[in-house]
Amino acid sequence: MNNYMNGTSDSVVTYGLIGLVGGGIATGVPKSASAIISNYAPVRIGAGPLDPTKAALLQNLGRPNPYPAAVGDALGTSVGWGIPFAYDRINKEFHESNR
């Protein structure tokens, strides 16, 4: 119906496969990106310097760093939406230039 209304001949199967590829890649990106960023980011944030004269449980050890996971999720979302969006733009520009 959408192809008829817009006057295009885009394949539903093609767009389904592009969405499948984008979603598949976006599934692995967050974990991979988080692992890479975790190698360079500190494990804990907000902690003071450790005092060797006190027990470890009595010191401020901070909290786990949430930023590697947040950046990984943002990259996964960007890839998941970006691949179909880029394909759609490239496909439209190709068809417009060949008219």
N, C-alpha and C positions, 0 to 999 in steps of 0.2 A: 504494500500500500504506500509506504514512504517513497519507494522508487518511482511509483506512478505519479505521486503528487509533486515530487521534485524534478521529474523529467530525467532521472538518471537510470543507469543500468547496473548499479553496484550489487555485487553478489552478497547475499546474506551469509552464505557459507564462508566467504573470504573474511568478512568482518568478524564472524564468529571465531575463526581460526586466529585472527590477529588478536582478538580479546583473550583467547586461550593462551597464546604465546606471552602476551603482556602479563597476564595473571600468573602464569607459571614462573616467569622470570622474577616477578615481584614477590613471589613466595619465598625465594631463597635470598633475596637481596637484604632484608632486614637483619637476618642472623649473620650473614657474611660481613656486612658493614659494621655491625655492632662489635663483632670479633676483632676486626681490623682497628677500629677506633679505640677499643679497650686496650690494645697494645700500647697506645700512646697516651691515653688519658689516665689520670690517677684512679685507683680502685675506690678510694674513699675520699669524701670532701667534707670540709668543715671541722677537721680534727686539729687539735693543737699538737705541739711537739711532744713526743713521748718522754716521760720522766722515768728513767731506769730505777729510781728508788721506790716507785709505787707499783702496786699490782696492776696488771693490764686491765682487769675488770673495773678498777676505780678511776680510770682515765677516760678522757673524751676521745673516743675513737672515730667520731664523725658518723656519717651515714654513707651507704653505698652510692656511688656516682650514677645518677639516672640519665645522664646525657648520652652515653653511647647507645642505649636502647632507643631513646627518643630520636636521635639522628638516623638510626637504622630504620625505624618505622617511617620517618619522613621520606627517606630515600626509596623505600619499598612502595609507598603510596605514589610518589612521583613517577617511578618507573611503571607501575601498574596503570596509571592514567596516561602517562606520556607516550608509550609505544602506540596505542591505538590512535591517540590524538595526532601524533606525528604522521602516522600512516595515512590518516584521513586528509591531512593538509597536503601531503606530498601527492596523494592520489588526485585530489581536486585540482591542484596546480598543473599536474600532468595532463589531465583531461581538458582544462581550459586552454593550455598552450597548443594543443593539437586540434582545436576546432577550426 
